[in-house]
Amino acid sequence: MRYSALRILKEGLTGNKGWKPAWRDPEPKSEYDVIIIGGGGHGLATAHYLAKEHGITNVAVLEKGWIGGGNVGRNTTIIRSNYLLPGNEPFYELSLKLWEGLEQDVNYNAMVSQRSILNLLHSDAQRDAFIRRGNAMFLAGADAEYATADQLRAELPFLDFDNARFPIKGGLFQRRGGTVRHDAVAWGYARGADSRGVDIIQNCEVTGFDIENGVCRGVQTTRGPIKAKKVAMCVAGSSGRVAAQAGMRLPIESHVLQAFVSEGLKPVIPGVITFGAGHFYVSQSDKGGLVFGGDIDGYNSYAQRGNLPVVEDVAEGGMAIMPIIGRARLLRSWGGVMDMSMDGSPFIDRTHIDGLYFNGGWCYGGFKATPGSGWCYAHLIATGNSHPVAQEMRLDRFKRGHMIDEKGQGNQPNLH
Ligand SMILES: Cc1cc2nc3c(=O)[nH]c(=O)nc-3n(C[C@H](O)[C@H](O)[C@H](O)COP(=O)(O)OP(=O)(O)OC[C@H]3O[C@@H](n4cnc5c(N)ncnc54)[C@H](O)[C@@H]3O)c2cc1C
């Protein structure tokens, strides 16, 4: 069933009796060509592009909980492609281009809103770094725009420009950045994949791998063993735990990241604003809530909730840059488990086990990567070769000394 304005009109006039579930609820088959472990954004996008771009439809997505229950439904919905390094920027720009056509592609309203993203800067050195990054973005075909403090005063008068510690001296815009309704992304990709024959199997946890003579032949699950020619891990914050079942130790640590939303307010923030120096970022949802967050909780954890010191830290960051936020009441907060890689950049790669693939290490930036990650992972699984824009996202890059150290902070996951 295609969704359209005409369909809404017809259903509205006929008692809304014709709507069908957005995807089927099939029983797992005993064998598939490809099994994707993890029904988050990346797993579902991979299944969608495998079916649509490569014609591989005998695919199952195995999800231990429910679609959208992981980070894809817990993030702060920001999309952008404002990276510096050649190992990252072309990939994120491909992803942003895919966002721009996503709703037509999957026939689902994901509320893609290119309302802009602004990185604030506070020193001359930071200005140099941001302008360099803006030029790198141009080279990859992305958009970037430098704004002076005076321009920002006119556009965003509520910011604290004269903050004693971090006076705002300008900023770097990416006007094509913005937000997307996160759980609609999971639902849209699920619908897109399902409509091409992919089985999306919820409440099906992978508990082990069937590996014979260095070849992965299938998985063990809470709903029985399932054979597959290819098995693709895509479990974000659970990467370390799932890979351990295949005897792998990853260059990844799991940490909690919290997010917050205020009561609904009249429109005040036009786009996304980031305050890197104090680690605070904020946007306003279509319902009016201020959606904001900051740093990860600085200890390893698999819990989907965080602790109070980071709540205080985020509140301080907000008050430092945008004192009006002190007048808003907090509605709720939550946490998600981040798969923090050592250099802050992701992996889309095969493993040393034949037929077993790995996608993860997205840290707290994997939502914007969802379409690009699915596109490139599907390319790797289908063709056996890395997609040109994901070639550096290899698991052995630390061994080879080829880190993608976007922030120049070295191999320290808690700093990314
Ligand atoms: C608070 C917060 C804010 C964020 N903000 C942003 C942002 O603004 N912009 C941005 O780009 N990124 C952001 N991120 C990061 C982004 O959400 C993640 O990097 C991205 O969603 C991870 O990919 P995913 O959607 O596939 O993960 P998930 O949705 O977590 O999918 C992984 C799935 O694997 C399943 N799974 C785990 N183990 C098994 C198993 N054994 N068997 C079967 N299934 C299993 C899980 O249940 C889960 O559903 C944020 C994250 C958080 C938590």
The ligand as an ORCA input file, in Angstrom:
! r2SCAN-3c Opt
* xyz 0 1
  C      21.002     10.301     23.538
  C      21.565     10.097     22.177
  C      21.656     11.160     21.301
  C      22.178     10.977     20.022
  N      22.137     12.013     19.143
  C      22.557     11.841     17.862
  C      22.399     12.889     16.921
  O      21.816     13.948     17.221
  N      22.873     12.702     15.667
  C      23.506     11.551     15.312
  O      23.954     11.454     14.175
  N      23.605     10.507     16.176
  C      23.145     10.620     17.448
  N      23.219      9.582     18.331
  C      23.851      8.323     17.909
  C      22.934      7.416     17.107
  O      21.677      7.320     17.699
  C      23.560      6.032     16.992
  O      24.920      6.111     16.581
  C      22.840      5.165     15.955
  O      21.440      5.216     16.159
  C      23.316      3.723     16.076
  O      22.857      2.907     15.036
  P      21.452      2.105     15.067
  O      20.361      3.039     14.804
  O      21.576      0.983     14.125
  O      21.431      1.591     16.576
  P      20.291      0.904     17.428
  O      18.968      1.524     17.166
  O      20.770      0.872     18.834
  O      20.242     -0.548     16.801
  C      20.969     -1.673     17.263
  C      19.954     -2.771     17.511
  O      20.630     -4.002     17.753
  C      19.807     -4.736     18.629
  N      20.601     -5.834     19.218
  C      21.591     -5.739     20.126
  N      22.058     -6.958     20.433
  C      21.341     -7.845     19.690
  C      21.349     -9.254     19.572
  N      22.194    -10.019     20.294
  N      20.459     -9.853     18.735
  C      19.584     -9.110     18.005
  N      19.532     -7.743     18.087
  C      20.404     -7.136     18.920
  C      19.345     -3.700     19.642
  O      18.203     -4.132     20.353
  C      19.095     -2.491     18.751
  O      17.751     -2.369     18.366
  C      22.684      9.702     19.622
  C      22.579      8.641     20.499
  C      22.007      8.820     21.761
  C      21.875      7.633     22.694
*
